[in-house]
Amino acid sequence: MIAYADDVSILMTSQEDVRTVRDAIACYKKATGATLNIEKSSALVVGTWDNACEIMGIPYSEEIKILGVKIRKTVKQ
């Protein structure tokens, strides 16, 4: 996980990670009333991850930015 102020980036490597993160977000929401802003969220598939896997309604992107650094699907990009 990478966090800066109210921006959080989570790196997942398995379907079990998706369930763990979903449960943690639900617990945080229950405790604080805060919600995940899907419109400001994006997912990036790297390697053999199956992009048919739905992750909390977050859309997949070809590129993401973490703390100003652009990250793409492959090293060539």
Biopython code that builds the backbone (N, CA, C, O; Angstrom):
import numpy as np
from Bio.PDB.StructureBuilder import StructureBuilder

atoms = [
    (1, "MET", "N", (0.845, -1.170, 0.000)),
    (1, "MET", "CA", (0.000, 0.000, 0.000)),
    (1, "MET", "C", (0.892, 1.236, 0.000)),
    (1, "MET", "O", (1.932, 1.280, 0.658)),
    (2, "ILE", "N", (0.456, 2.233, -0.756)),
    (2, "ILE", "CA", (1.127, 3.523, -0.829)),
    (2, "ILE", "C", (0.089, 4.570, -0.418)),
    (2, "ILE", "O", (-1.004, 4.606, -0.984)),
    (3, "ALA", "N", (0.410, 5.407, 0.540)),
    (3, "ALA", "CA", (-0.551, 6.397, 1.006)),
    (3, "ALA", "C", (0.110, 7.757, 1.128)),
    (3, "ALA", "O", (1.254, 7.877, 1.567)),
    (4, "TYR", "N", (-0.639, 8.785, 0.727)),
    (4, "TYR", "CA", (-0.195, 10.169, 0.870)),
    (4, "TYR", "C", (-1.440, 11.015, 1.093)),
    (4, "TYR", "O", (-2.302, 11.093, 0.219)),
    (5, "ALA", "N", (-1.537, 11.640, 2.239)),
    (5, "ALA", "CA", (-2.716, 12.427, 2.618)),
    (5, "ALA", "C", (-3.954, 11.542, 2.503)),
    (5, "ALA", "O", (-4.051, 10.530, 3.197)),
    (6, "ASP", "N", (-4.904, 11.907, 1.633)),
    (6, "ASP", "CA", (-6.105, 11.089, 1.496)),
    (6, "ASP", "C", (-6.080, 10.219, 0.232)),
    (6, "ASP", "O", (-7.109, 9.659, -0.147)),
    (7, "ASP", "N", (-4.932, 10.099, -0.418)),
    (7, "ASP", "CA", (-4.782, 9.224, -1.589)),
    (7, "ASP", "C", (-4.127, 7.917, -1.159)),
    (7, "ASP", "O", (-3.078, 7.916, -0.516)),
    (8, "VAL", "N", (-4.755, 6.818, -1.518)),
    (8, "VAL", "CA", (-4.235, 5.504, -1.152)),
    (8, "VAL", "C", (-4.166, 4.647, -2.409)),
    (8, "VAL", "O", (-5.123, 4.588, -3.181)),
    (9, "SER", "N", (-3.031, 3.985, -2.611)),
    (9, "SER", "CA", (-2.855, 3.038, -3.712)),
    (9, "SER", "C", (-2.598, 1.672, -3.092)),
    (9, "SER", "O", (-1.747, 1.521, -2.216)),
    (10, "ILE", "N", (-3.347, 0.684, -3.561)),
    (10, "ILE", "CA", (-3.229, -0.662, -3.009)),
    (10, "ILE", "C", (-2.806, -1.608, -4.126)),
    (10, "ILE", "O", (-3.420, -1.640, -5.193)),
    (11, "LEU", "N", (-1.755, -2.376, -3.870)),
    (11, "LEU", "CA", (-1.254, -3.343, -4.832)),
    (11, "LEU", "C", (-1.744, -4.723, -4.399)),
    (11, "LEU", "O", (-1.505, -5.147, -3.268)),
    (12, "MET", "N", (-2.436, -5.426, -5.313)),
    (12, "MET", "CA", (-2.981, -6.742, -4.992)),
    (12, "MET", "C", (-2.410, -7.782, -5.949)),
    (12, "MET", "O", (-2.158, -7.494, -7.119)),
    (13, "THR", "N", (-2.210, -8.984, -5.440)),
    (13, "THR", "CA", (-1.654, -10.045, -6.270)),
    (13, "THR", "C", (-2.557, -11.268, -6.383)),
    (13, "THR", "O", (-2.229, -12.211, -7.104)),
    (14, "SER", "N", (-3.693, -11.267, -5.680)),
    (14, "SER", "CA", (-4.580, -12.431, -5.746)),
    (14, "SER", "C", (-6.029, -12.018, -5.504)),
    (14, "SER", "O", (-6.309, -10.912, -5.040)),
    (15, "GLN", "N", (-6.936, -12.928, -5.827)),
    (15, "GLN", "CA", (-8.358, -12.679, -5.570)),
    (15, "GLN", "C", (-8.614, -12.555, -4.065)),
    (15, "GLN", "O", (-9.498, -11.808, -3.645)),
    (16, "GLU", "N", (-7.852, -13.275, -3.264)),
    (16, "GLU", "CA", (-7.993, -13.179, -1.815)),
    (16, "GLU", "C", (-7.683, -11.758, -1.341)),
    (16, "GLU", "O", (-8.319, -11.263, -0.410)),
    (17, "ASP", "N", (-6.713, -11.102, -1.975)),
    (17, "ASP", "CA", (-6.396, -9.710, -1.643)),
    (17, "ASP", "C", (-7.603, -8.811, -1.875)),
    (17, "ASP", "O", (-7.857, -7.897, -1.090)),
    (18, "VAL", "N", (-8.349, -9.064, -2.949)),
    (18, "VAL", "CA", (-9.532, -8.252, -3.259)),
    (18, "VAL", "C", (-10.538, -8.368, -2.114)),
    (18, "VAL", "O", (-11.084, -7.360, -1.663)),
    (19, "ARG", "N", (-10.781, -9.571, -1.649)),
    (19, "ARG", "CA", (-11.722, -9.775, -0.539)),
    (19, "ARG", "C", (-11.222, -9.088, 0.744)),
    (19, "ARG", "O", (-12.001, -8.460, 1.462)),
    (20, "THR", "N", (-9.943, -9.211, 1.017)),
    (20, "THR", "CA", (-9.368, -8.599, 2.225)),
    (20, "THR", "C", (-9.511, -7.079, 2.180)),
    (20, "THR", "O", (-9.910, -6.462, 3.167)),
    (21, "VAL", "N", (-9.185, -6.478, 1.038)),
    (21, "VAL", "CA", (-9.288, -5.020, 0.894)),
    (21, "VAL", "C", (-10.743, -4.577, 0.977)),
    (21, "VAL", "O", (-11.050, -3.582, 1.634)),
    (22, "ARG", "N", (-11.637, -5.302, 0.320)),
    (22, "ARG", "CA", (-13.066, -4.968, 0.365)),
    (22, "ARG", "C", (-13.563, -4.980, 1.816)),
    (22, "ARG", "O", (-14.293, -4.077, 2.225)),
    (23, "ASP", "N", (-13.172, -5.995, 2.595)),
    (23, "ASP", "CA", (-13.588, -6.081, 3.995)),
    (23, "ASP", "C", (-13.005, -4.936, 4.825)),
    (23, "ASP", "O", (-13.691, -4.376, 5.680)),
    (24, "ALA", "N", (-11.740, -4.588, 4.573)),
    (24, "ALA", "CA", (-11.100, -3.489, 5.303)),
    (24, "ALA", "C", (-11.780, -2.154, 4.998)),
    (24, "ALA", "O", (-11.978, -1.335, 5.895)),
    (25, "ILE", "N", (-12.133, -1.940, 3.741)),
    (25, "ILE", "CA", (-12.822, -0.695, 3.363)),
    (25, "ILE", "C", (-14.199, -0.636, 4.009)),
    (25, "ILE", "O", (-14.619, 0.424, 4.474)),
    (26, "ALA", "N", (-14.909, -1.764, 4.043)),
    (26, "ALA", "CA", (-16.229, -1.812, 4.671)),
    (26, "ALA", "C", (-16.128, -1.511, 6.165)),
    (26, "ALA", "O", (-16.973, -0.807, 6.718)),
    (27, "CYS", "N", (-15.099, -2.043, 6.814)),
    (27, "CYS", "CA", (-14.885, -1.789, 8.249)),
    (27, "CYS", "C", (-14.586, -0.314, 8.491)),
    (27, "CYS", "O", (-15.127, 0.289, 9.418)),
    (28, "TYR", "N", (-13.727, 0.267, 7.660)),
    (28, "TYR", "CA", (-13.376, 1.684, 7.785)),
    (28, "TYR", "C", (-14.610, 2.569, 7.568)),
    (28, "TYR", "O", (-14.833, 3.537, 8.295)),
    (29, "LYS", "N", (-15.403, 2.214, 6.551)),
    (29, "LYS", "CA", (-16.626, 2.978, 6.262)),
    (29, "LYS", "C", (-17.580, 2.940, 7.458)),
    (29, "LYS", "O", (-18.156, 3.960, 7.837)),
    (30, "LYS", "N", (-17.739, 1.755, 8.045)),
    (30, "LYS", "CA", (-18.632, 1.610, 9.193)),
    (30, "LYS", "C", (-18.155, 2.445, 10.374)),
    (30, "LYS", "O", (-18.964, 3.046, 11.081)),
    (31, "ALA", "N", (-16.838, 2.484, 10.588)),
    (31, "ALA", "CA", (-16.279, 3.207, 11.729)),
    (31, "ALA", "C", (-16.281, 4.718, 11.534)),
    (31, "ALA", "O", (-16.450, 5.466, 12.497)),
    (32, "THR", "N", (-16.093, 5.182, 10.281)),
    (32, "THR", "CA", (-15.905, 6.619, 10.047)),
    (32, "THR", "C", (-17.003, 7.286, 9.244)),
    (32, "THR", "O", (-17.170, 8.504, 9.313)),
    (33, "GLY", "N", (-17.746, 6.511, 8.492)),
    (33, "GLY", "CA", (-18.751, 7.086, 7.598)),
    (33, "GLY", "C", (-18.171, 7.506, 6.253)),
    (33, "GLY", "O", (-18.903, 7.953, 5.370)),
    (34, "ALA", "N", (-16.853, 7.364, 6.096)),
    (34, "ALA", "CA", (-16.196, 7.712, 4.824)),
    (34, "ALA", "C", (-16.567, 6.689, 3.751)),
    (34, "ALA", "O", (-16.836, 5.525, 4.051)),
    (35, "THR", "N", (-16.578, 7.137, 2.510)),
    (35, "THR", "CA", (-16.893, 6.224, 1.411)),
    (35, "THR", "C", (-15.795, 6.270, 0.352)),
    (35, "THR", "O", (-15.054, 7.246, 0.240)),
    (36, "LEU", "N", (-15.713, 5.193, -0.416)),
    (36, "LEU", "CA", (-14.769, 5.094, -1.516)),
    (36, "LEU", "C", (-15.352, 5.833, -2.719)),
    (36, "LEU", "O", (-16.484, 5.558, -3.118)),
    (37, "ASN", "N", (-14.605, 6.758, -3.297)),
    (37, "ASN", "CA", (-15.072, 7.501, -4.466)),
    (37, "ASN", "C", (-14.664, 6.726, -5.720)),
    (37, "ASN", "O", (-13.524, 6.822, -6.175)),
    (38, "ILE", "N", (-15.599, 5.964, -6.267)),
    (38, "ILE", "CA", (-15.342, 5.132, -7.443)),
    (38, "ILE", "C", (-14.915, 5.986, -8.635)),
    (38, "ILE", "O", (-14.087, 5.553, -9.437)),
    (39, "GLU", "N", (-15.467, 7.195, -8.761)),
    (39, "GLU", "CA", (-15.137, 8.069, -9.892)),
    (39, "GLU", "C", (-13.675, 8.512, -9.866)),
    (39, "GLU", "O", (-13.120, 8.841, -10.914)),
    (40, "LYS", "N", (-13.044, 8.527, -8.701)),
    (40, "LYS", "CA", (-11.637, 8.907, -8.593)),
    (40, "LYS", "C", (-10.729, 7.683, -8.455)),
    (40, "LYS", "O", (-9.535, 7.821, -8.186)),
    (41, "SER", "N", (-11.291, 6.496, -8.638)),
    (41, "SER", "CA", (-10.540, 5.252, -8.471)),
    (41, "SER", "C", (-10.306, 4.585, -9.819)),
    (41, "SER", "O", (-11.109, 4.736, -10.739)),
    (42, "SER", "N", (-9.206, 3.847, -9.933)),
    (42, "SER", "CA", (-8.945, 3.073, -11.147)),
    (42, "SER", "C", (-8.073, 1.877, -10.795)),
    (42, "SER", "O", (-7.344, 1.882, -9.803)),
    (43, "ALA", "N", (-8.168, 0.854, -11.635)),
    (43, "ALA", "CA", (-7.378, -0.363, -11.446)),
    (43, "ALA", "C", (-6.515, -0.567, -12.685)),
    (43, "ALA", "O", (-6.901, -0.183, -13.789)),
    (44, "LEU", "N", (-5.372, -1.159, -12.499)),
    (44, "LEU", "CA", (-4.450, -1.434, -13.594)),
    (44, "LEU", "C", (-4.073, -2.906, -13.544)),
    (44, "LEU", "O", (-3.634, -3.401, -12.506)),
    (45, "VAL", "N", (-4.241, -3.609, -14.657)),
    (45, "VAL", "CA", (-3.866, -5.017, -14.751)),
    (45, "VAL", "C", (-2.395, -5.102, -15.135)),
    (45, "VAL", "O", (-1.971, -4.501, -16.122)),
    (46, "VAL", "N", (-1.620, -5.846, -14.358)),
    (46, "VAL", "CA", (-0.208, -6.064, -14.652)),
    (46, "VAL", "C", (0.036, -7.568, -14.603)),
    (46, "VAL", "O", (-0.423, -8.247, -13.685)),
    (47, "GLY", "N", (0.753, -8.082, -15.583)),
    (47, "GLY", "CA", (1.054, -9.508, -15.603)),
    (47, "GLY", "C", (-0.144, -10.340, -16.002)),
    (47, "GLY", "O", (-0.850, -10.010, -16.954)),
    (48, "THR", "N", (-0.375, -11.425, -15.269)),
    (48, "THR", "CA", (-1.417, -12.385, -15.649)),
    (48, "THR", "C", (-2.736, -12.167, -14.922)),
    (48, "THR", "O", (-3.608, -13.035, -14.961)),
    (49, "TRP", "N", (-2.897, -11.044, -14.272)),
    (49, "TRP", "CA", (-4.145, -10.753, -13.556)),
    (49, "TRP", "C", (-5.312, -10.778, -14.539)),
    (49, "TRP", "O", (-5.203, -10.253, -15.648)),
    (50, "ASP", "N", (-6.413, -11.379, -14.141)),
    (50, "ASP", "CA", (-7.611, -11.495, -14.981)),
    (50, "ASP", "C", (-8.447, -10.229, -14.849)),
    (50, "ASP", "O", (-9.046, -9.984, -13.801)),
    (51, "ASN", "N", (-8.491, -9.421, -15.911)),
    (51, "ASN", "CA", (-9.249, -8.165, -15.804)),
    (51, "ASN", "C", (-10.758, -8.376, -15.904)),
    (51, "ASN", "O", (-11.522, -7.412, -15.883)),
    (52, "ALA", "N", (-11.190, -9.632, -16.014)),
    (52, "ALA", "CA", (-12.621, -9.915, -15.933)),
    (52, "ALA", "C", (-13.082, -9.882, -14.473)),
    (52, "ALA", "O", (-14.279, -9.823, -14.191)),
    (53, "CYS", "N", (-12.120, -9.921, -13.558)),
    (53, "CYS", "CA", (-12.414, -9.865, -12.130)),
    (53, "CYS", "C", (-12.887, -8.456, -11.768)),
    (53, "CYS", "O", (-12.165, -7.482, -11.984)),
    (54, "GLU", "N", (-14.079, -8.351, -11.227)),
    (54, "GLU", "CA", (-14.623, -7.059, -10.826)),
    (54, "GLU", "C", (-14.073, -6.699, -9.453)),
    (54, "GLU", "O", (-14.123, -7.504, -8.523)),
    (55, "ILE", "N", (-13.550, -5.492, -9.334)),
    (55, "ILE", "CA", (-12.982, -5.035, -8.069)),
    (55, "ILE", "C", (-13.791, -3.849, -7.548)),
    (55, "ILE", "O", (-13.490, -2.702, -7.876)),
    (56, "MET", "N", (-14.801, -4.115, -6.753)),
    (56, "MET", "CA", (-15.616, -3.095, -6.096)),
    (56, "MET", "C", (-16.164, -2.048, -7.059)),
    (56, "MET", "O", (-16.367, -0.899, -6.667)),
    (57, "GLY", "N", (-16.405, -2.422, -8.303)),
    (57, "GLY", "CA", (-16.953, -1.484, -9.279)),
    (57, "GLY", "C", (-15.948, -0.500, -9.836)),
    (57, "GLY", "O", (-16.328, 0.425, -10.554)),
    (58, "ILE", "N", (-14.669, -0.677, -9.523)),
    (58, "ILE", "CA", (-13.622, 0.237, -9.989)),
    (58, "ILE", "C", (-13.245, -0.127, -11.430)),
    (58, "ILE", "O", (-12.939, -1.286, -11.710)),
    (59, "PRO", "N", (-13.261, 0.846, -12.343)),
    (59, "PRO", "CA", (-12.922, 0.553, -13.741)),
    (59, "PRO", "C", (-11.423, 0.318, -13.942)),
    (59, "PRO", "O", (-10.586, 0.879, -13.235)),
    (60, "TYR", "N", (-11.114, -0.521, -14.919)),
    (60, "TYR", "CA", (-9.714, -0.762, -15.290)),
    (60, "TYR", "C", (-9.228, 0.345, -16.212)),
    (60, "TYR", "O", (-9.996, 0.874, -17.016)),
    (61, "SER", "N", (-7.957, 0.692, -16.096)),
    (61, "SER", "CA", (-7.344, 1.730, -16.919)),
    (61, "SER", "C", (-6.105, 1.175, -17.603)),
    (61, "SER", "O", (-5.571, 0.141, -17.202)),
    (62, "GLU", "N", (-5.659, 1.865, -18.629)),
    (62, "GLU", "CA", (-4.421, 1.510, -19.317)),
    (62, "GLU", "C", (-3.206, 2.114, -18.611)),
    (62, "GLU", "O", (-2.070, 1.684, -18.812)),
    (63, "GLU", "N", (-3.477, 3.123, -17.780)),
    (63, "GLU", "CA", (-2.396, 3.833, -17.102)),
    (63, "GLU", "C", (-2.941, 4.415, -15.801)),
    (63, "GLU", "O", (-4.084, 4.868, -15.738)),
    (64, "ILE", "N", (-2.108, 4.394, -14.767)),
    (64, "ILE", "CA", (-2.476, 5.053, -13.515)),
    (64, "ILE", "C", (-1.320, 5.953, -13.081)),
    (64, "ILE", "O", (-0.187, 5.799, -13.538)),
    (65, "LYS", "N", (-1.627, 6.889, -12.196)),
    (65, "LYS", "CA", (-0.595, 7.762, -11.629)),
    (65, "LYS", "C", (-0.583, 7.569, -10.123)),
    (65, "LYS", "O", (-1.614, 7.656, -9.456)),
    (66, "ILE", "N", (0.619, 7.302, -9.602)),
    (66, "ILE", "CA", (0.784, 7.197, -8.159)),
    (66, "ILE", "C", (1.822, 8.236, -7.758)),
    (66, "ILE", "O", (2.983, 8.157, -8.157)),
    (67, "LEU", "N", (1.387, 9.212, -6.961)),
    (67, "LEU", "CA", (2.248, 10.311, -6.525)),
    (67, "LEU", "C", (2.964, 10.977, -7.708)),
    (67, "LEU", "O", (4.145, 11.316, -7.630)),
    (68, "GLY", "N", (2.214, 11.152, -8.804)),
    (68, "GLY", "CA", (2.746, 11.837, -9.979)),
    (68, "GLY", "C", (3.522, 10.959, -10.943)),
    (68, "GLY", "O", (3.930, 11.431, -12.004)),
    (69, "VAL", "N", (3.738, 9.692, -10.603)),
    (69, "VAL", "CA", (4.478, 8.781, -11.468)),
    (69, "VAL", "C", (3.493, 7.943, -12.277)),
    (69, "VAL", "O", (2.630, 7.274, -11.709)),
    (70, "LYS", "N", (3.624, 7.980, -13.620)),
    (70, "LYS", "CA", (2.750, 7.195, -14.476)),
    (70, "LYS", "C", (3.202, 5.745, -14.508)),
    (70, "LYS", "O", (4.386, 5.451, -14.672)),
    (71, "ILE", "N", (2.245, 4.847, -14.349)),
    (71, "ILE", "CA", (2.521, 3.413, -14.406)),
    (71, "ILE", "C", (1.615, 2.796, -15.446)),
    (71, "ILE", "O", (0.411, 3.050, -15.468)),
    (72, "ARG", "N", (2.201, 1.986, -16.307)),
    (72, "ARG", "CA", (1.440, 1.326, -17.377)),
    (72, "ARG", "C", (1.557, -0.180, -17.254)),
    (72, "ARG", "O", (2.275, -0.695, -16.397)),
    (73, "LYS", "N", (0.830, -0.887, -18.134)),
    (73, "LYS", "CA", (0.705, -2.335, -18.044)),
    (73, "LYS", "C", (2.003, -3.097, -18.285)),
    (73, "LYS", "O", (2.224, -4.143, -17.675)),
    (74, "THR", "N", (2.860, -2.594, -19.160)),
    (74, "THR", "CA", (4.076, -3.334, -19.498)),
    (74, "THR", "C", (5.302, -2.450, -19.371)),
    (74, "THR", "O", (5.194, -1.224, -19.369)),
    (75, "VAL", "N", (6.450, -3.063, -19.265)),
    (75, "VAL", "CA", (7.710, -2.313, -19.161)),
    (75, "VAL", "C", (7.958, -1.523, -20.436)),
    (75, "VAL", "O", (8.497, -0.418, -20.376)),
    (76, "LYS", "N", (7.578, -2.063, -21.588)),
    (76, "LYS", "CA", (7.786, -1.377, -22.866)),
    (76, "LYS", "C", (7.055, -0.058, -22.938)),
    (76, "LYS", "O", (7.521, 0.872, -23.596)),
    (77, "GLN", "N", (5.932, 0.042, -22.281)),
    (77, "GLN", "CA", (5.154, 1.279, -22.306)),
    (77, "GLN", "C", (5.802, 2.312, -21.415)),
    (77, "GLN", "O", (5.299, 3.429, -21.297)),
]
sb = StructureBuilder()
sb.init_structure("model")
sb.init_model(0)
sb.init_chain("A")
sb.init_seg("    ")
for serial, (resi, resn, name, xyz) in enumerate(atoms, 1):
    if name == "N":
        sb.init_residue(resn, " ", resi, " ")
    sb.init_atom(name, np.array(xyz, "f"), 0.0, 1.0, " ", f" {name:<3s}", serial, name[0])
structure = sb.get_structure()
